[in-house]
Amino acid sequence: MAKKKKGRIRQTRTEFQKAFDPYPGMIQPFSWKARAPEFLHISIALCFNKYEKVEEDFNRISDFINDNFEMKRPFHFNLSHTISIIKKDYEILDLIFDTCFKNSFEQILPFYSELLEIPIKFKFEPNIKLLFAGYNGILDGRSDIAILSKYLSIKYTQKGSRDPFGLLSWDDKETILRPENISRIMAMFPPSIGQSENFNLEFSESIWLYNFIRVPHIESRDDTELEESHFKEMKLKELSDELETLFISFKKLKLVGYYHPNVAEVNMGFAARITNLTLDTVDLVKNHKGEIAELVFRTTLETFIVGSWLLNRQDPDLHLRFRNYSVGRNKFFGQKIIEYADDEDMKKEAQKMIDDEIKESGTNSNDVASERGDIFDLRIDQMAEEVWGKDNHYYFLYKRSSGVIHGHWRVMAKYHLSKSHNPMHDGLYGYNQNKNRFAGLIPAFCCLPLAANFLIRVLDELDENQDINSLKNDLKKLESKIWETYMIYYKKYVLNKH
């Protein structure tokens, strides 16, 4: 038997998903959104009337239609079926208008008149708030209104059936909305009525599309003022200034007095890149460039992991390898330009770039290999594990932030789109018109301790003296202060937000 070929998609599937692998098609996908518009009129009625009154009128209308109209399937007062009956017999509205569902149909029929193609022969006053309330009540399939709407339909369609467990005898809102009963209703709905042929899924899809096109997008509020107040409250500018001051002191240390010049230069490069990018990240957060701040954090974190690994290895040859790789990499790209270029001047310029790179490095051209792969034989996760152990949080953060690098949907939606707060849109995304991009303060709070920590790591390698010990202690105090401030921010604003 041929071995199943592995695909590129790697998922940790639930045990529930795995259990039905031998039975494809047995569990059919069930969408509440595809059925929610069928309950819009019920939702509006429940928003403004007691449950007992809505149930009484629901049964009254349903009984009348089932008794007086010839039905292929019993009527259970879903919207699309009701609309089709109104088209055949407009006078049925007289009965509906004599119930608590009057407000529902007085708003639904005129608003969707173009779509439904039903003449409006009654006087009405447009009240979009009623439609908003109706949609808002049923967007979440587990909301109180949605549960009550489902139960009304289940109870009516099962009228006269055996009920050994008393599931169809609940008559008041409080009983129906008990947590254990909500779970029962959710389980009963799909098989008992959710698959009813009275539901017209194309009708629901048309309703949603009509809303998307005709109803205005309501954008999220502008959080600029709020973000600026958080930045000021958490004193990020002061923390950033303190790091910058300590880095100035750090730069006064002559690392060439402690390391071979090649090693010293590389360590200086790591320290400067991590710290400078950290300071830039704080500025980006301050200026509401959230996505770029996240991008810079990811870059800073990778540099921190590689730099910490090199410090941990204490192998000058690896530092030299790090330096030479850049030369070999540029040689590779220069050779590719020469290979693909048709213009002789472009080829000469590419060769000059290679020669200048090699000359700048102080190496012999015969000793410079063309680099195609990675710098080292280890991956980032292996480097992080070697320094901090298995399942360390630095590599977790590295993977967690990969979405912003690769442009995953979450990042696009967060920074470039805006979810509509209009309940008639059910969370539809539109273009974000706000020029500001908010990431909160997290990118800044993530970068600041990285910079302080790396400078401490470098100082740990040096022979101790009063100046070094004093600088190291100040950096440790700053690192602790950053984490303490972050926890205040996290508990006050991040946890409360969710």
C-alpha positions in Angstrom: 0.0 0.0 0.0 1.4 3.3 -1.0 2.4 5.6 1.9 0.3 8.7 2.1 2.3 11.7 0.9 2.7 14.4 3.5 1.6 17.9 2.4 3.0 21.3 3.4 0.1 22.0 5.7 1.0 21.0 9.3 -1.9 21.1 11.8 -2.4 19.8 15.3 -5.9 18.5 14.7 -8.3 17.9 17.6 -9.3 14.4 18.7 -12.8 15.2 17.6 -11.6 15.8 14.1 -9.5 12.7 14.0 -12.4 10.5 15.3 -14.4 11.1 12.1 -11.5 10.6 9.6 -12.8 7.1 8.7 -16.3 8.6 8.0 -15.9 11.4 5.5 -19.0 13.4 5.1 -20.7 12.1 8.2 -20.3 15.5 10.0 -21.5 18.3 7.8 -20.4 21.8 8.4 -23.2 23.9 10.0 -23.2 27.7 9.7 -25.3 29.8 12.0 -24.4 32.9 10.0 -26.0 31.3 6.9 -29.3 31.0 8.8 -29.2 34.0 11.1 -31.3 36.3 8.9 -34.1 33.7 9.1 -34.6 34.8 12.7 -34.3 38.5 12.3 -38.0 39.2 12.9 -38.0 37.0 16.0 -34.9 38.8 17.3 -36.4 42.2 16.9 -39.6 41.0 18.7 -37.6 39.5 21.6 -35.6 42.7 22.0 -38.7 44.7 22.8 -41.2 42.2 24.2 -41.4 39.6 26.9 -40.5 36.1 25.9 -44.0 34.8 26.8 -45.7 37.3 24.5 -43.4 36.5 21.6 -44.0 32.8 22.0 -47.7 33.3 22.1 -47.8 35.3 18.9 -45.2 33.0 17.3 -47.5 30.1 17.8 -50.6 32.0 16.8 -49.2 33.0 13.4 -47.7 29.6 12.8 -50.9 27.8 13.7 -53.0 30.0 11.5 -50.8 29.5 8.4 -50.5 25.8 8.9 -54.3 25.5 9.3 -55.2 27.8 6.4 -52.5 27.3 3.8 -51.5 24.1 1.9 -47.9 23.4 2.9 -45.4 20.9 1.6 -43.7 21.2 4.9 -45.1 22.5 8.2 -44.6 26.3 8.6 -42.4 27.4 11.5 -42.3 31.1 10.9 -38.8 31.5 9.5 -38.3 34.8 7.6 -37.8 33.5 4.0 -40.8 31.2 4.2 -43.0 34.0 5.6 -41.9 36.3 2.8 -42.9 33.8 0.2 -46.4 33.5 1.8 -46.8 37.3 2.0 -46.1 37.4 -1.8 -48.9 35.0 -2.4 -51.3 36.5 0.1 -50.6 40.0 1.2 -53.5 40.0 3.6 -51.5 37.7 6.0 -49.8 40.9 7.1 -53.0 41.9 8.8 -52.6 39.0 11.2 -48.8 39.7 11.7 -49.5 43.4 12.3 -51.9 42.4 15.1 -49.0 40.8 17.0 -45.7 41.8 18.6 -44.1 41.1 15.2 -45.6 44.2 13.7 -42.5 46.3 14.3 -40.3 43.7 12.8 -42.1 43.5 9.5 -42.8 47.2 9.4 -39.0 47.7 9.2 -37.8 44.6 7.3 -40.2 44.7 4.4 -39.6 48.4 3.4 -35.9 48.2 4.0 -35.4 45.1 1.8 -38.3 46.0 -0.6 -36.0 46.2 -3.6 -34.6 42.8 -2.8 -37.8 41.2 -1.8 -40.0 42.7 -4.6 -42.9 43.2 -2.2 -45.1 46.4 -2.6 -45.4 48.5 0.5 -49.0 49.4 1.1 -48.8 50.5 4.7 -47.5 53.6 6.4 -44.3 53.3 8.3 -41.5 55.3 9.8 -38.0 54.1 9.1 -36.2 53.1 12.3 -32.8 51.6 11.5 -32.2 51.1 15.3 -34.7 48.3 15.3 -32.8 46.5 12.5 -29.5 47.1 14.4 -31.0 45.7 17.5 -32.3 42.6 15.7 -29.0 41.8 14.0 -27.0 42.5 17.2 -29.2 40.0 19.0 -28.5 37.1 16.7 -24.9 37.6 15.5 -23.6 35.4 18.2 -25.3 32.1 18.0 -25.0 31.6 21.8 -26.4 35.0 22.7 -29.6 35.1 24.8 -31.7 36.3 21.9 -30.3 33.7 19.5 -30.9 30.9 22.1 -34.5 32.0 22.7 -35.1 32.3 18.9 -33.8 28.8 18.4 -35.8 27.4 21.2 -39.1 28.9 19.9 -38.6 27.2 16.6 -37.5 23.9 18.1 -40.4 23.8 20.5 -43.0 24.6 17.8 -41.7 22.1 15.3 -41.6 19.4 18.0 -45.1 20.1 19.3 -47.0 16.9 20.0 -43.8 14.8 20.0 -42.8 12.6 23.0 -40.8 14.6 25.5 -39.5 12.1 28.1 -36.9 14.5 29.4 -39.0 17.6 29.5 -36.9 19.5 27.1 -39.9 21.1 25.3 -41.7 22.2 28.5 -39.7 25.3 29.4 -42.0 28.3 29.4 -40.0 31.2 30.8 -36.8 33.0 29.8 -34.9 32.2 33.0 -35.3 28.4 32.6 -34.4 28.4 28.9 -31.2 30.4 29.5 -29.8 28.2 32.2 -26.3 27.2 31.2 -27.1 23.5 31.0 -30.2 24.2 28.9 -28.3 26.5 26.5 -26.0 23.6 25.8 -29.0 21.3 25.1 -30.6 23.8 22.8 -27.3 24.3 20.9 -27.1 20.5 20.5 -30.8 20.1 19.5 -30.9 22.9 16.9 -28.9 21.5 14.0 -30.7 18.1 13.7 -34.2 19.3 14.8 -34.6 22.4 12.7 -31.3 23.7 11.5 -31.5 21.5 8.4 -35.1 22.4 7.7 -35.9 22.7 4.0 -37.9 25.8 4.9 -34.7 27.7 5.3 -33.5 29.4 2.1 -29.7 29.8 2.4 -29.6 31.8 -0.8 -32.1 34.2 0.7 -29.9 34.6 3.7 -26.8 35.1 1.5 -28.7 37.8 -0.5 -29.7 39.6 2.8 -26.1 39.7 3.9 -24.8 40.9 0.5 -27.5 43.6 0.4 -26.4 44.7 3.9 -22.7 44.8 2.8 -23.4 46.9 -0.2 -26.2 49.2 1.0 -25.5 49.7 4.7 -22.6 52.0 5.6 -19.4 50.7 7.2 -19.0 51.9 10.8 -15.3 52.1 11.6 -13.6 51.5 14.9 -12.9 54.5 17.1 -9.6 56.3 16.7 -7.5 55.1 19.6 -4.7 57.7 19.0 -5.5 59.7 22.2 -5.8 56.5 24.3 -2.5 55.1 23.0 -0.7 58.4 23.7 -2.0 58.4 27.2 -0.8 54.8 27.8 2.7 55.7 26.4 2.9 58.7 28.8 1.5 56.8 31.8 4.0 53.9 31.4 6.9 56.4 31.0 8.3 54.7 28.0 10.1 57.8 26.9 11.9 57.9 30.3 12.8 54.2 30.0 14.1 54.7 26.5 16.1 57.7 27.5 17.7 55.8 30.4 18.7 52.9 28.1 20.2 55.4 25.6 22.2 57.1 28.4 23.5 53.7 29.6 24.4 52.7 26.1 26.5 55.9 25.7 28.4 54.7 28.8 28.7 51.2 27.3 30.1 52.6 24.0 32.9 54.3 26.0 34.3 50.9 26.9 37.1 49.8 24.5 36.1 46.3 23.6 39.2 45.9 21.5 41.1 45.8 24.8 39.1 42.7 25.8 38.6 40.8 22.5 40.5 40.2 19.3 39.5 43.2 17.0 37.4 41.0 14.7 35.4 39.6 17.7 35.2 43.1 19.3 33.8 44.6 16.1 31.1 41.9 15.8 30.0 42.2 19.4 29.9 46.0 19.0 27.8 45.5 16.0 25.3 43.3 17.8 25.1 45.6 20.8 24.6 48.7 18.6 22.0 47.0 16.3 19.9 45.6 19.1 20.0 48.9 21.1 19.5 51.2 18.2 16.6 49.2 16.8 15.1 49.1 20.3 15.2 52.9 20.5 13.7 53.1 17.0 10.9 50.7 18.1 10.0 52.9 21.0 9.8 55.9 18.6 7.7 53.9 16.1 5.2 53.0 18.9 5.1 56.6 20.0 4.3 57.7 16.4 1.7 55.0 16.0 3.6 52.9 13.4 2.5 49.7 15.0 3.1 47.2 12.2 6.6 48.6 11.5 7.3 48.4 15.3 6.4 44.7 15.2 8.6 44.2 12.2 11.6 45.8 13.9 10.9 43.9 17.1 11.1 40.6 15.2 14.4 41.7 13.6 15.8 42.8 16.9 14.8 39.5 18.5 16.6 37.5 15.8 19.7 39.6 16.2 19.5 39.1 20.0 19.2 35.3 19.6 22.2 35.0 17.2 24.3 37.5 19.2 23.6 35.6 22.5 24.5 32.3 20.9 27.8 33.7 19.6 28.6 35.1 23.1 27.7 31.7 24.6 29.9 29.8 22.2 33.0 32.0 22.9 34.5 30.8 19.6 36.5 33.4 17.6 36.2 31.3 14.5 32.4 31.6 14.6 32.7 35.4 14.8 35.0 35.3 11.8 32.5 33.1 10.0 29.8 35.7 10.8 31.9 38.4 9.2 33.0 36.5 6.1 29.5 35.3 5.4 28.4 38.8 4.4 31.3 39.0 2.0 30.5 35.6 0.4 26.8 36.5 0.3 27.4 39.7 -1.6 29.8 37.8 -3.9 27.0 35.4 -4.7 24.5 38.2 -5.5 27.1 40.0 -7.6 27.8 36.9 -9.6 24.1 36.4 -10.2 23.8 40.0 -11.5 26.7 39.3 -13.9 25.1 36.1 -15.0 21.7 37.7 -15.8 22.7 41.2 -16.9 22.8 42.0 -20.7 24.4 45.4 -20.2 28.2 45.3 -20.0 28.3 48.4 -17.8 26.0 46.6 -15.3 28.3 43.6 -15.3 31.3 45.8 -14.7 29.5 47.5 -11.8 28.5 44.2 -10.3 32.1 43.0 -10.5 33.3 46.2 -8.9 30.9 45.6 -6.1 32.4 42.2 -5.5 35.9 43.5 -5.6 35.2 46.4 -3.3 33.5 44.0 -0.8 36.4 41.7 -0.7 38.9 44.5 -0.5 37.0 46.1 2.4 37.0 42.7 4.3 40.8 42.5 4.0 40.7 38.9 2.6 42.1 37.2 -0.4 39.6 36.8 -3.3 40.6 33.2 -3.6 39.6 32.5 0.0 36.1 34.0 -0.4 33.4 31.4 -1.1 30.1 32.3 -2.7 27.5 31.9 0.0 24.1 30.4 -0.9 22.8 28.9 2.4 22.7 29.9 6.0 25.5 31.4 8.1 25.8 28.6 10.5 24.8 24.9 10.6 22.2 25.6 13.3 18.7 27.0 12.9 17.4 29.9 15.1 15.4 27.5 17.2 18.6 25.4 17.8 20.6 28.4 18.8 17.9 29.6 21.2 17.7 26.1 22.8 21.5 25.9 23.2 21.5 29.2 25.1 18.3 29.1 27.1 17.2 25.5 27.0 14.2 23.7 25.4 10.9 25.5 25.0 12.4 28.9 25.9 10.3 32.0 25.5 12.7 33.8 23.2 12.1 31.3 20.3 8.4 31.2 21.1 8.3 35.0 20.7 10.3 34.6 17.5 7.8 32.2 16.0 4.8 34.1 17.4 6.0 37.2 15.6 6.5 35.4 12.2 3.0 36.5 11.1 4.0 40.1 10.7 7.0 39.1 8.6 5.1 36.9 6.3 2.0 39.0 6.1 -0.5 36.6 7.6 -4.2 37.4 7.6 -4.3 38.5 11.3 -1.7 41.2 10.5 -3.5 42.4 7.4 -6.8 42.7 9.2 -5.2 44.4 12.2 -3.2 47.1 10.4 -4.7 47.6 7.0 -8.4 46.8 7.4 -11.1 47.9 9.8 -13.9 45.6 11.1 -17.3 47.2 10.7 -19.1 47.8 14.0 -22.4 47.9 12.1 -24.3 44.8 13.3 -25.8 44.4 9.9 -22.3 43.6 8.6 -21.5 40.8 11.0 -17.9 41.9 11.3 -17.2 42.6 7.6 -13.8 44.2 7.0 -13.2 47.3 5.0 -10.2 49.5 4.3 -8.7 51.2 7.3 -8.9 54.9 6.7 -6.9 55.8 9.8 -3.3 56.6 9.0 -2.2 55.5 12.4 -1.4 51.8 13.1 -1.7 50.6 16.7 0.2 47.7 18.3 -0.2 48.9 21.9 3.1 49.2 23.8 4.0 45.6 23.6 6.7 45.9 20.8 8.5 48.6 22.9 8.2 46.6 26.1 9.6 43.5 24.3 12.6 45.3 22.8 13.7 47.3 25.8 14.7 44.3 28.0 16.4 42.6 25.0 18.8 45.6 24.6 19.5 45.8 28.4 20.0 42.1 28.6 22.4 41.9 25.7 24.5 44.7 27.0 24.7 42.9 30.4 25.7 39.7 28.6 28.6 41.5 26.9 29.7 43.0 30.2 29.6 39.6 31.8 32.4 38.6 29.4 34.7 41.5 30.5 37.2 41.6 33.4 35.4 43.3 36.3 36.3 46.8 37.5 34.3 49.5 39.3 33.0 51.1 36.1 31.9 47.9 34.5 30.2 46.7 37.7 28.4 50.0 38.2 27.2 50.0 34.5 26.1 46.4 34.9 24.1 47.1 38.0 22.4 50.1 36.4 21.5 48.0 33.4 20.1 45.2 35.7 18.0 47.8 37.6 16.7 49.1 34.3 15.8 45.6 33.0 13.9 44.9 36.2 12.1 48.3 36.0 11.1 47.6 32.4 9.6 44.2 33.3 7.8 45.7 36.4 6.3 48.5 34.3 5.3 46.0 31.6 3.4 43.8 34.1 1.5 46.9 35.3 0.6 47.7 31.6 -0.3 44.1 30.9 -2.6 43.6 33.9 -4.2 47.0 33.5 -4.8 47.2 29.8 -4.0 44.0 28.0 -5.9 41.5 30.3 -8.8 43.9 30.7 -9.0 44.4 26.9 -9.7 40.7 26.4 
